[in-house]
Every structure is written in C-alpha cells, then in structure tokens.
Amino acid sequence: MARKYKQNRESFGSIRELPSGRLQASYVGLDLQRHNAHTTFGTRQDARAWLNREYLRMGQTDPGDWKPPEVLLAEEQARRAHMLR
C-alpha cells in the first residue's frame, strides 16, 4: 500500500508537521540552500506568514546583498548583546 503524505508544499517554500504537532516552515533561498524558520509555529497561518515575509524580503533585496535568515538572526542577537554592554 502506498504511503500517504500530507501536502506540505506552499506556493513558496514548504510547511511540515513535526511529531510534536508544531509546524516547521522552510524555503530554498537565493544561495540555493534550504533555510528553516528559527522557530516552529502553532498554526499553518503563522507559518505561511513567515514564508510570505521571507518571500517579500528576497524580492526586495539585491541578490548580492541577500542574507539567509540565520545570518540576520545572529546579527540581530549580536547587536542586542552589544547594546546591553
């Protein structure tokens, strides 16, 4: 019997349900690598919203200036840590 999979592809990126029931959103960036959201989501609507924001950010950034979400998060954390000093 063929295994049934839930449809997890979106118009941009994908959303998959984790064993915990939370949702993980990801997409392939301009660097052709898959990038996951830095958090999981409780609803498909929240995961889609993150994907939509990332899609818009990619479209508004010059390809040479685009940074993956992990890099942006690390830069933001470093900026906040510097401000606390």
Stockholm file with secondary structure:
# STOCKHOLM 1.0

chainA/1-85         MARKYKQNRESFGSIRELPSGRLQASYVGLDLQRHNAHTTFGTRQDARAWLNREYLRMGQTDPGDWKPPEVLLAEEQARRAHMLR
#=GR chainA/1-85 SS CCCCCCCCBCSSSEEEECTTSCEEEEEECTTSCEEECSSCBSSHHHHHHHHHHHHHHHHHSCTTTCCCHHHHHHHHHHHHHHHHC
#=GC SS_cons        CCCCCCCCBCSSSEEEECTTSCEEEEEECTTSCEEECSSCBSSHHHHHHHHHHHHHHHHHSCTTTCCCHHHHHHHHHHHHHHHHC
//
